[in-house]
Amino acid sequence: MYVQELWRYPVKSMRGEQVAEVTLDRTGIAGDRNIIVVSEGLDRIITARTHPNLLGLRASISEDGMTLIEGHVWDSSAALALTRNAVGESIRLVDAGTRAERFDVLPLLVATDGAVRELDVDLRRLRPNIVIGDVLGHAERSWPGASLLSGSIVIDVAQLRPRCVMTTFDPDTLNQDLEVLRKIVREVEGKLALDCAVASPGVLHVNDHIFLHPNSKGHLS
């Protein structure tokens, strides 16, 4: 198996960017979901589950390490105006640093080409961080409890990810197709891709080899 694609999402719930390498530490991918959208009163995090137009805004990281929203520095008035327009209410953009609320479950979401191919779904709807290639069919379903190894990097696989309404929005047009989620529910019990944590950090590159290591009982869960 190998690393087929790498993705990071500099602003939570916004469109991400495909990259050639990522730095992994215990908090996930450097630069991933560091900026979050919160209500004006700072009492709730706003995501694309309830405000899908956020998916239409592109977030990226510049060469000098600055998070951008549609090319504007994230804490600029232009970036704030674009985000407010997408959300439709007064909001704030907050640097979450390494705080756990950046993530819905765990810091990494790993998808496999086999499962994506079997379901015939645009993998961008799944918002993975790592896409692993050369995986047969739905083999990922036996991986929870095992670890993924690449050089010194160790990624622990916790569970299959229950999917939500965000999968129903086309990443290009934002048009909604509820049949996408119905199909995931019907064919794979609503769970697709893997919630993972970084056990041993390092730098991961596209095309790096990656290996599956059994759990402590000597077999895949």
Buried (B, 14 or more C-beta within 10 A) or exposed (E): BBBBBBBBBBBBBBBBBEBEEBBBEEBBBBBBBBBBBBBEEEEEBBBBEEBBBBBBBBBBBEEEEEBBBBEBEBBEEEBBEBBBEBBEEEBBBBEBEEEEEBBBEBBBBBBBBBBBBBBEBEBBBBBBBBBBBEBEEBBBBEBBBBBBBBEEBBBBBBBBBBBBBBBBBBBEEEEEBEEBBEBBBEEBEBBBBBBBBBBBBBBBBBEBEBEBEEBEEEEBE
